[in-house]
Amino acid sequence: MRITIRFFAAARAAAGTETSIVDVTDDITLGGLESVLGADNPELARVLERCSYLRDSIAVCDRLAPLGSCATLDVLPPFAGG
């Protein structure tokens, strides 16, 4: 399965890019995808631990559940606000 990863804010800074396209197995979990994305980038791996995610615009939190078929995954680090 091919997924477009869109990085925002601190995740974008750590990844060094706004988007990335990855090919993964159909049964990959969110945690498994985090491992793939952070494998060669320890700074990104550290940021991903604190991120929330939108799978095709729907929130996903369970890092152990398979992602299922999706086209886009948005990586959203914690945002400061007030």
C-alpha positions in Angstrom: 0.0 0.0 0.0 1.3 3.5 -0.8 0.6 6.2 1.7 1.2 9.9 1.5 2.5 11.2 4.8 1.9 14.9 5.5 4.0 16.4 8.3 3.0 19.5 10.2 4.8 21.9 12.5 7.6 20.2 14.6 7.1 16.9 12.7 7.8 18.8 9.4 10.9 20.3 10.9 12.1 16.9 12.2 11.3 15.1 8.9 12.9 17.9 6.8 10.0 17.7 4.4 6.3 18.5 4.2 5.3 15.2 2.6 6.7 11.8 2.0 5.3 8.8 0.2 5.9 5.4 1.7 5.2 1.9 0.5 4.1 -0.4 3.4 2.4 -3.7 3.8 -1.4 -3.7 4.0 -1.3 -4.9 7.6 1.0 -2.3 9.1 0.1 -0.7 12.4 0.4 2.9 13.3 3.3 2.0 15.6 4.9 0.0 12.8 4.6 3.0 10.5 6.2 5.2 13.1 9.1 2.8 13.2 9.5 2.9 9.5 9.4 6.7 9.4 11.8 7.2 12.2 14.2 4.4 11.3 16.9 6.7 9.9 15.9 9.8 11.8 16.1 9.7 15.6 14.8 13.3 15.9 11.7 12.4 13.9 11.3 9.2 15.9 11.3 11.2 19.1 8.7 13.7 17.7 6.4 10.9 16.4 6.0 9.5 19.9 4.0 12.6 20.9 2.1 13.1 17.7 -1.6 12.5 16.9 -2.7 11.2 13.5 -5.5 11.7 11.0 -6.0 8.7 8.6 -7.8 10.0 5.6 -9.1 12.9 7.8 -10.3 10.6 10.6 -8.4 10.5 14.0 -6.5 7.3 14.7 -4.8 6.7 18.1 -4.3 3.0 18.6 -0.7 2.3 17.7 -1.2 -1.4 17.8 -4.2 -1.7 15.4 -3.6 -2.1 11.7 -4.0 1.2 9.8 -6.1 -0.5 7.1 -6.4 0.9 3.6 -5.7 4.6 3.5 -4.3 7.2 1.1 -3.1 10.0 3.4 -1.9 10.1 7.0 -1.5 13.5 8.6 1.1 13.7 11.4 0.1 16.3 14.0 2.5 17.2 16.8 1.1 18.8 20.0 0.3 22.4 19.3 0.6 25.2 21.8 -2.3 27.6 21.8 -4.3 29.8 23.9 
